[in-house]
Amino acid sequence: MYRLSNTVVGYLNLLTLLSSIPIIGGALWLARSSATCESALQTPLLAVGFIVLLVSLAGFIGACFNVACALWLYLFSMLVLIAALLCITVFGFAVTGGGNGDQIPGRVYREYHLSDYSAWLRRRISEDGNWRAARACVVGSRACAEVVRWTPIDYLQRDLTPIQVNLRSHLF
């Protein structure tokens, strides 16, 4: 049984080790892009790729070569990663919990208000240094280029994304 479980752990870690290579490659590919949105993703992707690579390598070495120290490191790393993901998830729900948007009668879109979100998120968004990168990303993506040509009737009939609703509230 010991040999079977180590084999399974070894193969799973080999699979995750190999899957970390495209993650790192994708992050390096994003470095070539000059767009603000893509460059903002580069550092987190590199960090995730290298963390997955190192944890998988520890698990693979521990399972395949019976190195107990590497398996303990792998187990502790997985515990820390699971706890971190749980904390990030809870934090994300806590910060964005009230932002469901209000259904407007006669409209196909929802109206979103900054006051629905947590005070921490409102402060982060209102700080000019934090908002500058997000604003550059939205402008650079040309997500709203089509919306500028719409008539007021188009706004009533079309399904709008939250960014387009925000643009609509600034235009009218």
Secondary structure as the mmCIF struct_conf table of DSSP 4:
data_model
#
loop_
_struct_conf.conf_type_id
_struct_conf.id
_struct_conf.beg_label_comp_id
_struct_conf.beg_label_asym_id
_struct_conf.beg_label_seq_id
_struct_conf.end_label_comp_id
_struct_conf.end_label_asym_id
_struct_conf.end_label_seq_id
HELX_RH_AL_P HELX_RH_AL_P1 TYR A 2 ALA A 31
TURN_TY1_P TURN_TY1_P1 ARG A 32 ARG A 32
HELX_RH_AL_P HELX_RH_AL_P2 THR A 36 CYS A 64
TURN_TY1_P TURN_TY1_P2 PHE A 65 ASN A 66
HELX_RH_AL_P HELX_RH_AL_P3 ALA A 68 THR A 96
TURN_TY1_P TURN_TY1_P3 GLY A 97 GLY A 98
STRN STRN1 ASP A 102 GLN A 103
HELX_LH_PP_P HELX_LH_PP_P1 ILE A 104 ILE A 104
TURN_TY1_P TURN_TY1_P4 PRO A 105 GLY A 106
BEND BEND1 VAL A 108 TYR A 109
STRN STRN2 ARG A 110 GLU A 111
HELX_RH_3T_P HELX_RH_3T_P1 LEU A 114 ASP A 116
BEND BEND2 TYR A 117 TYR A 117
HELX_RH_AL_P HELX_RH_AL_P4 ALA A 119 SER A 126
BEND BEND3 GLU A 127 GLU A 127
HELX_RH_AL_P HELX_RH_AL_P5 ASP A 128 SER A 141
TURN_TY1_P TURN_TY1_P5 ARG A 142 GLU A 146
HELX_RH_3T_P HELX_RH_3T_P2 VAL A 147 ARG A 149
HELX_RH_AL_P HELX_RH_AL_P6 PRO A 152 GLN A 157
BEND BEND4 ARG A 158 ARG A 158
HELX_RH_AL_P HELX_RH_AL_P7 PRO A 162 LEU A 171
#
